[in-house]
Amino acid sequence: MLCVQLGLAVSVGLIDHLGTQGTAWLRLTWAAVILLLVVRPRRVQFSAAALRSCVLLGVATGGVTMLFMEAVARLPLGTASALEFLGPLGVAVLRGRGARIVWPALAGVGVLLLTEPWSGGADPIGVAFALGAAACWAAYILLTQRAGDQVEGLTALAVSMPVAALTATVFGGASVVVDLTPELVLAGLGLAVLLPVVPFALELLALRRLTTAAFGTLMALEPAFALLIGFVALHQVPGWLAVLGVGFVVAAGVGAERTGAREVVTALPQSPGS
């Protein structure tokens, strides 16, 4: 979570040069290159079902990356992250036990405090992008666990990340190639390691050991990380209502599910077509 929020804070600076989609595309492209070179996936490692899961995971990864970049360009980092967290919260509630009404209601109060719709202060387009990212993040969590159970190591990421980069290319990210300079290319490389390579790899490993409900609950800390990084790195000073709103969202995530260690899942190579 710390890598994610630091990576997003750094990305804000690149947006001025490459735009939101260009920044997302550069990050994903470098991440794809790194993972392909390091992991070197082979077709024999995948069953047809595993390959489908990895491709779908790549589309979800591209979606959450591009949509959230659009959101942070329009909203404070803490607000955008709290709205995006509704995706993991939804997974935690649907996959957890009990209190299925209380926790979404608590999160809804937090979202209202964060966006303050009565004041007109929050950019509605930014809110829409953040909610779209939330939906993609929910899909990302479910697909990461499925893909991680079907193939060994980081092989799933080595397939899904190139798909994510292609998704960003389709939506116009590659149009910034003419604007790239050696400095921006190197910055994109460093940023790709910080986000998404390291955190996505850690999330894949975590989801092999946790239920999706427990993982979604732990992600409740992310809005708090975002608020802190936004304050320290971007000098975004939150109002007391925003701080209270993040508190509500975090509390909802923690309350949605407190337990969730998985039974040990050992991924075994599957022959194609099995």
N, C-alpha and C positions, 0 to 999 in steps of 0.2 A: 504493500500500500504506500509505503514511503517512496519507493522508486516511481510508482505511478504518478503520485502528486508532484514530485520533483520534476519528472519528465514533462508533465503538463505545464508546469510553471515555466520551464525552459521553452516549451513549444510556443508559448504566447509571444516570445520574442521573434521566433521564426515566422509567425503569421504575418508580421509587417512586411516581410520580404517575399513570401511565397503564397500567402493566403491560407485559408483553413484547409481546403482540399489538397493543395500542393504540399503543405506541411505533413498532413496525414499520409499522403502518397509517399513522400520521401522516407518517412519513418518505416512504413510497412515494406517498402522495396528493399531498404537496407536490412531490415530484419529477415526478410525472405532469403536474401543472399547469404547472410551470416549462418542461418540455420541449415540451408542447403549445403554449404561448404563444411560445416561442422558435423552434421548428422548423417548426410549422404543417404537418404532413404532409398530403398529398393522395392520394386513392385512386388517381389515375392513376400515381403513383410506384411502385405495387406490382403485381407479378404475383400470381397466386393462390398460387404456391409461396412467394414472399417474405412474403406476408401470413401464411401458416401458420407460417413460421419465426418471425416476430415474435411471434405469439400464443403459441407454445410457449415462446419465450424469456421472455415475460412471466410465464408460469406458473412457470418455473424460477426466475426472479428473485424472485417472491413467496415461493416455497418456501424458497430459501436465506436470505432475509431473516428470515422468521418463525422458521424452525427455529434459526438461529444466535442470534437474540435469546433464545430459550428456553434455549439452551446457555450463553450468557454470564451468564444470571441464576443459573445453578447451578454454573458452573465458573470458575476463574481465566481471564482473557482469553488468556494464553499457551497454556494447556492446550486450551481450546476451539478456538483458531485452528490449533494443530498437528493436532488431530483432523480439523478441517474440511479441512485441506490434503491429506488423503488423497485427496480428489476430484481436484485438479489433478495429484497424483502419479500416480494411476491413469491419467489421460489421457496424461501424459508417458511412462509405461512402455508403454502400449498403442500409442501413436503413434510411439514412439522406436525406436531400434535397439539390440539386444543387452542383456545383463545384465537380462533380464526377471524373473529370480528373485531376484537379489541385492538389488536396490533395494527391492522390496516387503518383503523380509525385514528389511532395515535399518530401514525405516519402522515395521514391526511392533514391533521392539525399542524404537524411540523412543516409540511409543504406550504400550507396557507401562510404560516408565519414567515417562511423564507421568501415567498414570492410577493406577499402583500398585495393581492390583486385589487384591494380597495384603494391603494395609493397610485396605481398605474406605473409603479417604479420598475417592475420586472418586464423585460422585453418578452412579449408573448411568443415571438418566433424562437427566441432562445429557449424558452420553456418547452415549446413543442419539440425542438431538437433534443433537449435533455430527456424528455419522456420517450422519444424514439430510441435514444441510446439506452434507456432503461429496458425497453423491450428486447433490444438486441443483446444486452448484457445477460438478461434472464436466459435467452436461448444459448448464449455463449457458455454459461455455467453448466447447463444440462448437456450440451454437446461436448464440452471439454471432458466431463466425467465419462461420457460414453466412449469417446475416442481414446481417452487415456486407458480405459479398461480393455480396449480391443487391440492396441499395439504397444510395444515395449518402449521404454525410455522416452525421449523427446521426439520420436519419429512422427507422431501425430502433428506436432507443431511444424515440423519440416515440410509437411504437405499443406497444412491449413494456412500457413503464413504466405506462401506464394499465391494461393487462391485469394487471400485478403488483399495482397498487392495488386493482383489483376482486377479485383473488384474496384479498388480505388482508381485504377487506370481507366476503367470503363466510365467512371463518373467524372472524368476530366482532370484527374490529378496530374497526369503526365504532361499536360499543357504547360506546366511551369518549367519544363526542361530548359527552355531558352533563357530562363531567368537564373539558372543555377550558376554559382561561382564555386571555385575550389573551396573557399571558406564555408559556404553553405553546405556543400557536399560532405565535408568533414564534420560539420556540426550535426548533419543528419545522421551520420554514422554513429557518433557518440550518443546522440539522442535515442537511436534505435536500440542500443544496448541497454540504456536506462529504461526505455519504454518503446517497444513491448517485449524484447527478448527475455530479460531477467524476470520481470514480474509474471509474464505469461507462463514461463517455464516453472516458476515456483507454484503458480496456481494449478497447473497440471499435476504436479507432484502432490500438492495438498489435497486435491479432489480424489486422489487415489486412496487417501487415508481418512477422509471426512465424508459424511453425507452431504448432499447439496443443501439440506436445511441448515446444518451446522456451518457450512461454508458461508452461506448467505448471512447467517447471524454474525460471524466474525467480520464480515465486510461492513457491518454497522459502524465500525471504527473509521471507515474511509471518509465520510463527511467531516469528521472531526480533524483528521489529517489534512483534508483539503482546506478547512477553515484556517488552520495553523499555518500551512505553507502559503496560502494566499495572503495572510497577514505579514509573514516574515519576508517572503520572496517578492511578492507583487504589491505590497503596501496596500492591500485591500482591507480596510478597517470595517468589520461587520458591525451592524447595529445590534442592540440588545435583542430585538425580535428575531434576527437571523440566528444569533447564538442559541436562543431558546428553541427555534425551529430545528436546528441541527440536533439539539439535545433530544427533542421529541422523536426525530427520525432514528437516531442511534438507539434510544430506549426501545422503540418499536422493534428494531432488528434484534436486539438482545433478548427481548421478551418473546419473539416469535418462535425461537427454538434454542434451548440451552444445552441440549445434548446432541450427539450425532456421530460418534466414532463408527466407522464402517467396519464390517468384517473384512479381513484382509483379502484383497483382490489381486490375484497374480495374472498378469497379462501374458498369454502364450502366443507365439507366432501361429498364425492360421494360414493354411494353404489357400491360394486363390480359389474362389468359388465355394468355399466351405461354409 
